[in-house]
Every structure is written in C-alpha cells, then in structure tokens.
Amino acid sequence: MDAYWQNFIDGAWTDGGAGRAEVIDPATGAVLAAQAMADAADVDRAVQAAARVHASGVLTDLRPVERGRMVQAMGRYLLEHRDEVAEILTLEQGKPLWEARAEIAGAARYFEYYGNQAETLEGRSIPLGAGYVDFTQLEPYGVSAQIIPWNFPVEIAARSIAAGLAAGNACVVKTSELTPLSSACLARAAVAAGLPAGAVNILCGWGHEAGAALAAHPAINQMVFTGSVETGIAIARAAAGNVVPCVLELGGKSAAIVHEDADLDAFGADIRRGIFSNAGQVCSAMSRILVHESLYDEVVERAGTIARGLSVGPGIERTEPGHGMGPMVSEAQRDRAAAMVTAAERAGARAAAGGRVMNIPGAFLEPTVMADVAPDMAIARDEVFGPVLSVIPFRDEARAIAIANGTRYGLVAGVFTRDLDRATRAARGLRAGQVFVNEWFAGGVETPFGGYGRSGYGREKGREALLNYVQTKNVAIRTR
C-alpha cells in the first residue's frame, strides 16, 4: 500500500489542486493512505485532454476491431493483477476479499464484452426512391464524463469506461473520495493496452468541487452517474445547462415477491446474496421480501437464521466464498442505516435479527431482519443501503404487486414461484427495469440494467448501454 496516490490526467500521474484527503480502512478506522484531490482546474485539464484526443481522431479513425482489442486488453490487465487490486479494494471499501476478487473479474468481463461489441456498431440504409442514397452512422459523443460511486468502484467504472471507449469516446472519470485507490488500476490498464494519453483520465475530488465542475463543464458531451437521487438530480441540472445527455442510475428499494409455492430452501441463498453481499450496499439489493401470509412466520425465521449465521468481521480475513460479511464503507453510512432501524422500531417494526451497531472497531452493523413492517413505513419505502431486510406479508397477487410498486424507485424486482404464468403476469405488472424470476441477480453483463421512476434513466450493461455512448447521424445523398 503506497502512502500517497495521485490522479491520472493526460497520461501522467499528478497532484491535485485541492490538497490531500485521508482514505480510511472501514474495518479498523485506521488511515490507509493519502489521495490527491482534484479541483476545478484539474477537471478542466482532464476534460481538455479528452477533448483533444477525440478531436484528433486517434480513436475514431481506428478500425473498430482495433479499438475493441485495446478495450479487451484492459480487461486482461485487470485479471493479471486481480489479487493485488482486490486487496486494495477490500482495505478501502470493506467488502470480503473474495467479493473483491469477484468484482475485479466482473470489471474485466465488461472490457471483454464491450471490446467484442466495438465492431457491431453499424448504421442502416433507408430507401428514399430513385435518385437518392440515404444512410445512418453511429458516432461517439466525444468526451464521456463519468462519476463513480464507492460501493463497486472498479466494476462500475469499468462498465462505463469499456462502453465509452468501445464506441470511440474519450473518458474522464471522477472516483469517490471514500474508495479512490483501487481505481488507479484502470489508468494502469489503459496505459498497458496502448491507449493514447488523454483517452482515459481518472481523478478523485470532492463532489461539490470536482464533481460539480465535471458535470457542468462545457466541453463534455455525455454524462454518466451512479449514486443517490439527490445528487443525480443536481448533476442532471448541471448537465442540462449545456444540453448534455445523461445516464443516471440512482438506486432502488427492490422487492422479492415470494408466493406460497416458492422453493424456500433455494430462496435462502438468494437472501444471503440479495441483501447481505457487500453489506447490503448494492443499488439492486433485495431490501424487501413480500411473502404470502401463509409463509410469513417461516420466512422471517429463515431470514433471521441466515442473518445470525453470518460471520461478520474485516473483509481482508474473509478470503473464501461463504457466509461472511464485512463492514460498511464508513461509520457515517453505518450510523445512518442504524438510525433507520431505530426509527422503524419506534414506528412498530421489530428486529427479528440484528439491528445494532457492533461493539468492535470499524463500521460494522449487525446483519438485520425487520419484521412487523408495514408498507407505508420509511424502512419499507426508503433506501437503507445497508444490510437491512424488511419482510412484509401479502394476501393475494394483486396486493403483492401494489406493495412492490409502492415506492418512488423502480430498479429491479423479483418473483419466486413455480407457476410461470404467475411469474410472467408479475413481470408485466412490476414497475422495474429488470425482473428476476426464481434467482436474485439473474442475468449478467449482457443483460440491460436500469430503472424506472427515481431509479434513473438510460441503461447500463448489454447492447442497450452501448447505444448510450453514440449518437445517430443521417446522410442523405441526391445522386441525380
């Protein structure tokens, strides 16, 4: 672990105009390292470097297959350095080491997938009759600005950078001040892949300074953001001042509907993955279970048993896949989640498992299962972004869908039943961008991901995401 980490701008490692910030290990509270903090002038240098790369044609003049090979090479670099990067990621973010390794592999998969997609971006011919030839072509926006959250700092950055580069854009990425260190691997990967200086710029800065400067910069051409609703609104407003299109992924309060014929033994693994992986700090977490009233007590008991059976401690000690959980990313995030649990108890809910800050060093919250939750309680409506599961009974299918749709979010949802007719009815009725049937987190890099309502707009992952990074030009030629 280096003591000091710099920003990567225009192909060079550089200090920041906003000084330095300490990066904290959430498992111990100890200082890991210092990170250079970018100011508005640093952001401007990065954007101008990216704009220069785009204007030069160094990326767009390549055959797409050649550009795609460079994108794929970035993924290979990540795999070659997976153990090294995963350790840094675990130390700064808190997740178990085996989860960090999986994140690096997932990041590499984005570079593989979008590298393969680079040469599939094709236009079409439009018949206009004799005397005309008309066609479309897909062109990159130019400078893709990307603001990355702290929960999956390498993987989420990779999904934006990979798609952006594959389409021919240059990228400026602002990392979170909580988890900036592991993102340095993406800059090193760009160098190793032979990308020109300025094609990928990675910097860290405070949201109110560097983030605001990036979103409002007049030379960016497209904006990608993953984070809170409130920050997403502010970024969209800033980008709108320059008529810059945005892709926003703003979280969720996602529900799993468990019918009376569901396989509860299999569902236990979904609970573990759905709400307790990454200490529940997942936009698409299974934060609510809506269960048929005939199974309510059994599901509460099963979920509580899973929560109590998790081994909770420093992520660096949890090297193998299993029933373990690390700290939350910071004490502030932990305290916010714990306060929401306390408020829910005051409103009449009951902690069937956990619910308390752990009496050990670090940002640890007990894995928590809340019972006696009413759909109108804040714990059932608002995103906790922590290891807190709410269990709510329902009587019939229509009521389950109404409860699931009864929040301002609409990111993902799930249905657990052996009746595929019932599952497809639910999939039509659920107001969510992705619906899982009988497996939470089903899908992959190939499947589009994004929300309805206040979960944002635009899509990440899949072919649909690639189309966010290009715009259509029509060429109409009179031939006689």
C-alpha positions in Angstrom: 0.0 0.0 0.0 1.6 3.2 -1.2 1.4 6.1 1.3 0.3 8.6 -1.3 -1.8 8.2 -4.5 -2.1 10.7 -7.4 -4.6 11.5 -10.1 -4.1 10.3 -13.7 -4.6 13.2 -16.2 -3.5 13.3 -19.8 -1.3 10.2 -19.4 0.6 11.4 -16.3 0.3 11.0 -12.6 -0.2 14.3 -10.9 -1.1 16.0 -7.6 -4.4 17.8 -7.1 -5.2 21.4 -6.5 -7.5 20.7 -3.6 -4.8 19.1 -1.5 -5.0 15.6 0.0 -7.6 13.5 1.8 -7.1 10.5 4.0 -8.5 7.2 2.9 -9.8 5.1 5.8 -10.0 1.4 6.3 -13.6 0.9 7.4 -12.7 -2.4 9.1 -10.4 -0.7 11.6 -10.8 3.0 11.3 -7.1 3.3 10.5 -5.7 5.6 7.8 -4.7 3.6 4.7 -3.2 6.3 2.5 -3.5 9.9 1.3 -5.2 10.7 -2.0 -4.5 13.7 -4.2 -7.8 15.7 -4.5 -8.6 17.4 -7.8 -10.0 20.9 -8.1 -11.9 22.5 -10.9 -8.7 23.3 -12.7 -7.6 19.7 -12.7 -11.0 18.7 -14.0 -10.6 21.2 -16.8 -7.2 19.8 -17.7 -8.6 16.3 -17.9 -11.6 17.3 -20.0 -9.4 19.3 -22.4 -7.1 16.3 -22.7 -10.0 14.0 -23.6 -11.5 16.6 -26.0 -8.1 16.8 -27.7 -8.0 13.0 -28.1 -11.4 13.0 -29.6 -10.7 15.9 -32.0 -7.5 14.2 -33.2 -9.4 11.2 -34.5 -6.9 8.9 -32.9 -9.7 6.6 -31.6 -12.3 7.2 -34.2 -10.0 6.7 -37.1 -9.1 3.2 -36.0 -10.9 0.2 -37.4 -13.4 -0.7 -34.6 -11.9 -4.1 -34.2 -8.5 -2.5 -33.3 -10.2 -0.2 -30.8 -12.0 -3.2 -29.4 -8.8 -5.1 -29.0 -7.4 -2.3 -26.8 -10.5 -2.3 -24.7 -10.2 -6.1 -24.3 -6.5 -5.7 -23.3 -7.6 -3.5 -20.4 -9.7 -6.4 -19.1 -6.7 -8.8 -19.4 -4.6 -6.4 -17.4 -7.2 -6.5 -14.6 -7.2 -10.3 -14.5 -3.4 -10.4 -14.4 -3.4 -8.1 -11.4 -6.6 -9.3 -9.7 -5.2 -10.3 -6.4 -3.2 -7.1 -5.9 -6.1 -4.8 -6.8 -8.6 -6.9 -4.8 -6.6 -6.5 -1.6 -6.5 -2.7 -2.1 -10.3 -2.7 -2.8 -11.1 -4.7 0.3 -8.9 -2.5 2.5 -10.5 0.8 1.3 -14.1 -0.4 0.8 -14.5 -3.2 3.4 -16.1 -6.0 1.3 -14.8 -9.5 1.8 -11.7 -10.3 -0.1 -13.4 -13.0 -2.2 -16.1 -10.5 -3.1 -13.4 -8.0 -4.2 -11.8 -10.6 -6.4 -15.2 -11.3 -8.0 -15.6 -7.5 -8.6 -12.3 -7.3 -10.4 -13.3 -10.3 -12.6 -16.6 -8.6 -13.3 -14.8 -5.5 -14.3 -12.6 -7.4 -16.7 -15.8 -9.0 -18.2 -17.1 -5.6 -19.2 -13.9 -4.9 -21.1 -14.2 -8.3 -22.8 -17.8 -7.8 -23.7 -17.7 -4.3 -25.0 -14.4 -4.9 -26.7 -16.2 -7.6 -28.7 -19.1 -5.2 -29.4 -17.0 -2.4 -30.8 -17.3 -3.6 -34.4 -21.0 -4.2 -34.2 -22.0 -0.5 -34.1 -23.4 -0.2 -37.6 -25.8 2.2 -39.3 -28.6 1.3 -41.8 -29.7 2.2 -45.3 -33.0 4.0 -45.7 -34.7 3.7 -49.1 -35.9 7.1 -50.4 -36.6 6.2 -54.0 -34.7 6.7 -57.3 -32.1 9.4 -57.2 -31.2 9.2 -53.5 -28.9 7.2 -51.3 -29.6 7.6 -47.5 -27.8 6.0 -44.6 -27.2 6.4 -40.9 -24.0 6.1 -39.0 -23.4 5.9 -35.2 -20.8 8.4 -33.9 -19.3 8.8 -30.4 -20.4 11.8 -28.4 -16.8 12.8 -27.8 -16.0 13.3 -24.1 -17.8 10.9 -21.7 -17.8 12.2 -18.1 -18.4 9.6 -15.5 -18.9 10.0 -11.8 -18.5 6.7 -9.9 -19.8 5.5 -6.5 -17.9 3.8 -3.7 -19.8 0.5 -3.5 -18.4 -1.1 -6.6 -15.7 1.4 -7.6 -13.8 -0.8 -10.1 -16.7 -2.6 -11.7 -19.0 0.3 -12.2 -16.1 2.4 -13.6 -15.3 -0.4 -15.9 -18.8 -0.8 -17.3 -18.8 2.9 -18.3 -15.2 3.2 -19.5 -15.4 0.0 -21.5 -18.6 1.0 -23.3 -17.4 4.6 -23.8 -14.1 3.6 -25.3 -15.6 0.8 -27.5 -17.8 3.5 -29.1 -14.8 5.8 -29.7 -15.2 8.3 -26.8 -12.5 9.6 -24.5 -13.3 9.3 -20.8 -13.0 11.5 -17.7 -13.8 9.5 -14.5 -14.2 11.0 -11.1 -14.0 8.4 -8.3 -15.4 8.6 -4.8 -13.2 10.1 -2.1 -14.0 7.0 0.0 -12.6 4.5 -2.5 -10.2 6.1 -4.9 -7.2 3.8 -4.6 -8.4 0.7 -6.4 -9.5 2.8 -9.4 -5.8 3.5 -10.2 -5.7 0.0 -11.8 -7.9 1.3 -14.6 -5.4 4.0 -15.5 -2.6 1.5 -15.5 -4.7 -0.8 -17.6 -5.3 1.9 -20.2 -1.5 2.5 -20.4 -0.8 -1.2 -20.7 -3.4 -1.5 -23.5 -1.7 1.2 -25.6 -4.5 3.8 -25.4 -3.2 7.3 -26.2 -2.6 9.8 -23.4 -5.9 11.6 -22.5 -8.2 8.8 -23.7 -8.7 7.7 -20.0 -8.4 10.2 -17.2 -9.0 9.1 -13.6 -9.2 11.7 -10.8 -10.6 12.0 -7.3 -12.2 15.1 -5.8 -14.9 16.3 -3.6 -18.4 16.1 -5.1 -19.2 19.8 -4.5 -16.0 20.8 -6.3 -14.6 18.3 -8.8 -17.9 16.6 -9.3 -19.8 19.8 -9.9 -17.1 21.1 -12.2 -17.2 18.0 -14.3 -21.0 17.8 -14.6 -21.2 21.5 -15.7 -18.1 21.6 -17.9 -19.0 23.0 -21.3 -16.6 20.6 -23.2 -18.2 17.3 -22.0 -20.6 15.7 -24.4 -22.2 12.9 -22.3 -22.7 12.3 -18.5 -22.9 9.0 -16.6 -23.6 8.9 -12.9 -24.4 6.2 -10.4 -25.4 7.4 -6.9 -28.1 9.0 -4.9 -31.3 10.5 -6.2 -30.5 14.0 -4.8 -27.0 14.1 -6.3 -28.3 12.7 -9.6 -30.8 15.5 -9.8 -28.1 18.1 -9.2 -25.9 16.5 -11.9 -28.7 16.3 -14.4 -29.5 20.0 -13.8 -25.8 21.0 -14.3 -25.5 18.9 -17.5 -28.8 20.3 -18.8 -27.2 23.8 -18.7 -25.1 22.6 -21.6 -27.7 20.4 -23.1 -25.6 17.3 -22.3 -27.4 13.9 -22.2 -27.2 11.8 -19.0 -27.3 8.2 -18.0 -28.5 8.1 -14.3 -28.6 5.0 -12.1 -30.0 6.2 -8.8 -30.6 3.2 -6.5 -33.7 1.3 -5.5 -35.9 -0.2 -2.9 -36.3 -3.5 -4.6 -38.8 -6.2 -3.6 -38.8 -10.0 -3.9 -42.3 -11.4 -4.1 -42.4 -14.9 -2.5 -45.5 -16.9 -3.3 -46.8 -19.9 -1.3 -45.3 -22.4 -3.9 -41.8 -20.9 -3.8 -38.8 -23.1 -3.1 -37.8 -21.7 0.3 -34.7 -23.9 0.6 -33.3 -22.4 -2.6 -34.5 -18.9 -1.6 -32.1 -18.9 1.3 -29.2 -18.4 -1.0 -31.0 -15.5 -2.6 -31.4 -13.8 0.8 -27.8 -14.2 1.5 -26.7 -12.8 -1.8 -29.5 -10.3 -2.2 -29.2 -8.3 0.9 -26.0 -9.3 2.8 -23.4 -9.3 0.0 -21.3 -6.1 0.1 -23.0 -5.4 3.5 -26.2 -4.5 1.6 -24.5 -1.6 -0.2 -25.9 -2.6 -3.6 -28.3 -0.5 -5.7 -30.2 -3.6 -6.7 -30.2 -5.2 -3.3 -33.2 -7.4 -2.2 -34.1 -4.9 0.6 -37.8 -6.1 0.8 -39.3 -9.5 0.9 -43.0 -9.6 0.2 -44.2 -13.0 1.3 -47.5 -14.7 1.2 -49.1 -14.6 4.6 -49.2 -18.4 4.9 -45.3 -18.4 4.8 -44.7 -15.2 6.7 -43.5 -16.6 10.0 -41.4 -19.2 8.3 -39.6 -16.8 6.0 -39.0 -14.4 8.9 -37.4 -17.2 10.9 -35.4 -18.5 7.9 -34.1 -15.0 7.1 -33.2 -14.4 10.8 -31.3 -17.6 10.9 -29.3 -16.6 7.9 -28.5 -13.2 9.3 -27.5 -14.6 12.7 -25.3 -17.2 11.0 -23.2 -14.8 9.1 -19.6 -14.3 10.2 -19.0 -10.5 10.4 -15.5 -9.0 10.5 -12.7 -7.4 8.5 -13.1 -8.3 4.8 -9.4 -8.9 4.4 -9.9 -12.0 6.6 -12.7 -13.4 4.5 -10.8 -14.9 1.6 -13.1 -17.7 0.5 -16.8 -17.6 -0.6 -19.0 -18.3 2.3 -21.3 -16.9 4.9 -19.4 -13.8 5.8 -19.9 -10.1 5.7 -17.5 -7.1 6.1 -18.0 -3.6 7.4 -20.0 -0.8 5.8 -17.9 1.7 3.9 -17.8 4.3 6.7 -19.1 4.9 10.2 -21.3 7.7 8.8 -23.1 5.2 6.4 -23.4 2.7 9.2 -24.9 5.2 11.6 -27.4 6.3 9.0 -28.6 2.7 8.5 -28.7 2.0 12.2 -30.8 5.2 12.7 -33.3 4.0 10.2 -33.6 0.7 12.0 -34.2 2.5 15.3 -36.8 4.7 13.7 -38.6 1.7 12.3 -38.7 0.1 15.7 -40.3 3.2 17.1 -42.9 3.0 14.3 -43.8 -0.5 15.3 -41.4 -2.8 13.4 -39.4 -5.5 15.2 -35.8 -6.6 14.7 -36.1 -10.3 14.2 -32.3 -10.4 13.9 -29.5 -7.9 14.3 -30.3 -4.2 14.2 -27.5 -2.9 16.3 -24.1 -1.3 15.8 -21.5 -3.9 16.7 -19.3 -3.2 19.7 -16.0 -3.7 17.8 -13.7 -1.3 15.9 -14.8 -0.4 12.5 -18.0 0.5 10.6 -19.9 -2.7 11.5 -23.7 -3.2 11.6 -25.3 -6.5 12.5 -27.0 -8.2 9.6 -30.6 -7.2 10.2 -34.0 -8.6 9.5 -37.0 -6.4 10.3 -40.5 -8.0 10.9 -43.9 -6.4 11.5 -43.1 -3.9 8.8 -46.0 -2.0 7.2 -45.7 -0.9 3.6 -46.0 2.7 4.5 -43.1 2.8 7.0 -40.0 4.6 6.0 -37.9 1.4 6.3 -40.1 -0.1 3.6 -40.1 3.0 1.3 -36.6 4.5 1.6 -33.3 3.0 0.5 -31.2 2.0 3.5 -28.1 0.9 1.5 -27.0 -1.4 4.3 -27.6 -5.0 5.5 -31.2 -4.4 6.5 -34.0 -6.6 5.1 -37.7 -5.8 5.6 -40.2 -8.7 5.5 -43.8 -7.8 4.6 -46.8 -10.1 4.3 -49.4 -10.1 1.5 -52.7 -11.9 0.9 -53.0 -12.0 -2.9 -51.1 -11.4 -6.1 -52.5 -8.0 -6.9 -51.7 -6.7 -3.4 -48.1 -8.0 -3.7 -47.5 -6.1 -7.0 -49.1 -3.0 -5.5 -46.8 -3.1 -2.5 -43.8 -3.8 -4.7 -44.6 -0.8 -6.9 -45.4 1.5 -3.9 -42.1 3.3 -3.7 -40.6 6.1 -5.7 -38.0 3.7 -7.1 -38.1 1.1 -9.9 -34.7 -0.5 -10.4 -35.2 -4.3 -10.1 -37.8 -6.7 -8.6 -38.1 -10.5 -8.2 -40.7 -13.2 -8.3 -40.3 -16.6 -6.6 -42.9 -19.2 -7.7 -43.2 -22.5 -9.6 -46.1 -21.0 -11.6 -44.6 -19.4 -14.7 -48.0 -17.9 -15.7 -48.0 -16.1 -12.4 -44.3 -15.1 -12.9 -45.0 -13.6 -16.3 -48.0 -11.7 -15.0 -45.9 -10.2 -12.3 -43.1 -9.3 -14.7 -45.7 -7.3 -16.8 -47.1 -5.6 -13.7 -43.9 -4.8 -11.8 -42.6 -1.3 -12.4 -38.9 -2.1 -12.6 -36.2 -2.1 -15.2 -35.2 -5.7 -14.5 -37.3 -8.6 -13.1 -35.6 -11.7 -11.7 -37.6 -14.9 -11.6 -36.5 -17.6 -9.1 -33.0 -16.2 -8.8 -32.0 -12.8 -7.5 -29.2 -11.2 -9.6 -30.0 -13.5 -12.5 -28.5 -12.1 -15.7 -25.1 -10.7 -16.5 -23.0 -8.2 -18.4 -25.1 -9.0 -21.5 -28.5 -8.0 -19.9 -29.6 -4.3 -19.8 -29.8 -2.7 -16.3 -31.5 0.5 -15.3 -34.5 1.9 -13.6 -38.0 3.4 -13.8 -39.1 6.4 -11.7 -36.5 7.8 -9.4 -34.1 4.9 -10.0 -33.0 6.9 -13.0 -33.0 6.7 -16.8 -30.8 5.2 -19.5 -29.4 1.7 -19.4 -26.1 0.2 -18.3 -24.9 -3.3 -19.4 -25.9 -5.1 -22.5 -26.2 -3.8 -26.1 -28.6 -1.1 -24.8 -25.8 0.5 -22.8 -23.5 0.8 -25.8 -26.1 2.9 -27.6 -26.0 5.5 -24.8 -22.4 6.4 -25.9 -23.2 7.1 -29.6 -25.5 9.4 -31.5 -27.1 8.8 -34.9 -26.1 10.9 -37.9 -28.2 10.7 -41.1 -26.6 11.2 -44.5 -28.9 11.9 -47.5 -27.3 12.0 -50.9 -29.0 13.1 -54.1 -27.4 11.1 -56.9 -29.0 12.7 -59.9 
